[in-house]
Amino acid sequence: MRPEIAQGKAEQRTADEVPGRIPEGCRALVTGSTGGLGLAIAEGLARAGASVMLHGLDDGEKVEPLRHRLAEAAGTEIAYHCADLSSQAGVDGLVDNACRRLGGIDILVNNAVVRHFAPIVDFPGESWETSLAVNLSAPFYAIRRLLPSMRQSNYGRIFNITSVYGLRGTTDRVGYVATKSGLLGLTRAVALENLDRDVTCHCICPGSVLTPGTEDRVTRIMTEQNADREQAERIFLEGKQPGGSFVPPQSVSALLVFLCGPVARDMTGAMLPVEGGWLAS
């Protein structure tokens, strides 16, 4: 069932529009959501009442315990689809399956990402092309497919998960920095093209979040530098988040859920840092 939303953004808000509450019946697609930040976002949306399509590269049997656990905890429909987003066909297959299983998609979270660490002179051409495909082209194709139905129902929330490195450069990650920066432009264009509907598009820009990937790097520091856990985290975060601690994934998911509610319908095209003061330093 599509959420019941007033026809026109300027109409009077009703008394039951509580901040943080998402419309009843919402259906969400979260790419890259079998672990880390993507999973935290999927969990936040599910606990707020949304049906959710999870996505990853693992086969369904491996993901089934996770899918079942989340469905039981949230009491909503949780589905899963395996897809390689480095091709338009992979994106189209994921979107088609999500719409078929859930009856449509009202909330799109473009979170899937690939990374390759190397200076530009050593950066393989195939890694550059894969970065463009997964990090930037896949969001473009998914948004393009889902926008018509969002506009027709007069409700849609699109989130492109970028990074502090979409707003600030760094070395040895040219593919990541370039594509995350590109997502900012994509977000602004989509936001401006849909001001006549209750369809919004935002970039959420996390700092260092403790995900399986960052956990591996912290563990490597502990081994290579004979550091304890606290020292390793401090070394990893040096020059980044001035508070010296990781951003909890739930801080990002809570903001995203808030922006799905009716109270946020007049916010769009925003670049929203969740980075513990990194950009202020």
N, C-alpha and C positions, 0 to 999 in steps of 0.2 A: 504494500500500500504506500502510495506517495504521501509525504507529509502535507498537512493542510496548512497552506500559507496564503495570506491575503494577497490579492492580485494588485500589485503596485507597492513600491517601497515606501511611498509617502503616506500610506493610509495609517489611521490611528492604531497605536500599539494597544494590545489588550492587557487586562490585568494579570493574566496568567503567564505573561512572557517574563519568566524568571531568568536572570542572568545565569549562564552556564547550562541551561536546559536545552537540549537539542530537540527539534521537532519529532514527534512520535512517528515511527515507521521509517526512519532514515536508514539508508543502506550505504555502506562505505566500502571502498576498495583502497587497500593500503599496499603499495608495492614494497618489496624487500622487508617482509614483516614476520619472518619466522624466528627472529632474534633481535637483540639489541634495541635500538631506538624505535624501529618499525614495529616490533612486537609491543613495546610499551604504548605506542600510539593506538595500535589495534585494540589492546586491552582497555585503554581509556575510553575509546569510542563504544566498545561493547558494553562496558559497565554503565555508560550513559544511556544505553538502550538501543544502540544501532546494531543492525545485522552487518557482518563484516566478511569480506572476501580477503583471506590471507594470500600472500604470494611469496614464492621463493623458487629455488633451483633444485630442491630435494624432491624425491618422489613422495607421493601421497601417503604411502605406508609409513614412512619415516616421520612425517609430520602429524599423523593421525593422533597420537597421544596428546600433543600440544593442542591441536584443534578441539579434541574432545574436552580437555581440561578447561579451555577458555569458554566453550559453549556451556558447560556445566556451571561454571562460576558466574557467568554473566546472564545466563538464561535467555540468550538471543541466538539466532542462527549464525553459525560460523562455518564458512566453506574455505576450501583451499584449491589453488590452481598452480601448477608448476609451469613456468614459462621463461624462455630466454628473451629478454627485452632488447637484445642487440639488433633485432630486426623488426620492421613494421609488422610483419606477420605474427611475431611473438606477442607484440602489444595488442594487436587486433584480437588474437585468440584469447588473451587474458580478459580483455574488456567484454568480449562476447560471452565468455563463460560466466563472468561475474554478473552480467545483466540477466543471463538465463537463469542462474541459480538463485539470485536474490530478487529478481523482478525489475531490476534497474539499479542505477547508482546515483546517489545524491551527494556524496562526499568522496572526493578523490584526493588521496595523499600520495604524491610522487616522492617516494623515499629511497627507492632502489639506487644503488651507486656502485661503481667500480673505481678502484684506485690503483695507480702504478707509481712507484717511487723511483725517480731518476731525474737528473738535470736534463734540460731540453736537448742538448747535443747527444745524449745517450737514450733519449726517450724513443722506444720503438714505434714505428708508424702504425702497426696494428693495434698497439695499446692506445694510441691517440684516437684512432677510428672507433675503437670500442668505447672509450670514454665519451666521445661525442654521441654515440648511438644510445648508450644506456642512461647516461646522466642528463642528456639534453633532448635528444630526439624522441626518446620514449615518453617523457612528459608531454611533449608537443603532440604526438599522435594520440595519446590517451585523452588529453584535454579536447582535442579536435573531435574525437568520437563522441564524447559525453556531453559536450556543451549544448547541442540541440535539445536533448531531453531535459537538461537542467533549465534551459530557458523556457521550454514549453510548460513545465510545471511551476515556474517562477520560484525555484529554490535550488541552490547549488553552492557547495563550498569546495574550493580547490586550494590545495596547499602544496607548494613546492618546497621540499626540505633542502635548503642549501647549507650554508656554513659561514662561520666567521671568515673563512677563506674565500667566500664570495664577495666580501667587502674589503678584504686585506690580503695582500699577496704573501707568498712564502716560497722557499726554494724546493726544488726536487719534486714538485707535484704540479707540473704545468697543466696536465690534463684535468686534474681535479679543480684547480683554481679557475681555469678558463671556463669549464662547463658550469661550475657553481656560480660564477659571475654572469654567465649567459642566462641562467634561470631568473636572475633579477629582472632582466629586460623582458623575458617571456611573461613574467608575472605582471609587470606594469601594463603590457599591451593587452593581456587578457582582461585585467581589471577594468581598463578604460573602455573596452569594447562591450562591456556588459553592465554599464551603469543604469540601464533602463530596466533591469531585472534584479530580483533578490538573489543574485549570483555573484559571489565574491571570490577573489583570488589573492592569496598572500604568500610571501616567502617567510619561512621560519628559519632563523639563522642560529643554530646551536653552536656553543663553544665545544670544549672537550667533555664529552659524555662518556661515562664508564660503560662501554659496550664490550662484547667479546674481542673485537679488534684492538681496542685500547688496552684491555686487560692483558692480551698477549704481549703488547709492547712494554707495559709496566713490569710484567714478569721477566721479560728479557733484560730489562735494566737491573732488576734485582740480581739476576744471575751474572751478567757481564760486569757489573760494578760492585758486586758484593754488598748490595744495599738492602736494608730492611724495607718493609712495605711503605711506611711513611716517607722514607727518604726517596724511594723510587717514584712515588707519586709526585713529590716535590720537584724532582729532577725533570719528570715528564712535563709538568705544568709550568716550569720556569719560563718566564717571558710571555705567558699566556694569561690565564685567569688569575688576577691579582689576589683573589681570596685563597688560592692554593688548594682548592678542592674541585672535584669533578661536578658537573651539572647532573643532577638526578634525571633520568629519562622521564620520570613522572612530571617534572616541571615543564617539559616540552609538551607532553600529551595533555596536561591540564589546560595549558594555554590554547591548544588546538581545539579541544572540546568546547571551551568558552566561546571561541570564534565561530563555532557551528550554530550557536544559539541565535534567536531573533534579536537579542540586544545588540549583536555585532553586525547587523545588516548594513549599517552605514559606514563600516570600516572595509576598505578594500585597497588592494595594491600596496600594502604595507610591507616593509622590511623589518621583521620583528626579531631582534637579537635576544637569545637566552644564553648568556655567556659569562655570567658572573663578573661583569665589569671589564671584560677583556678589551672591548672597543673604547672604553672610557679612559684607559690607561695610556 
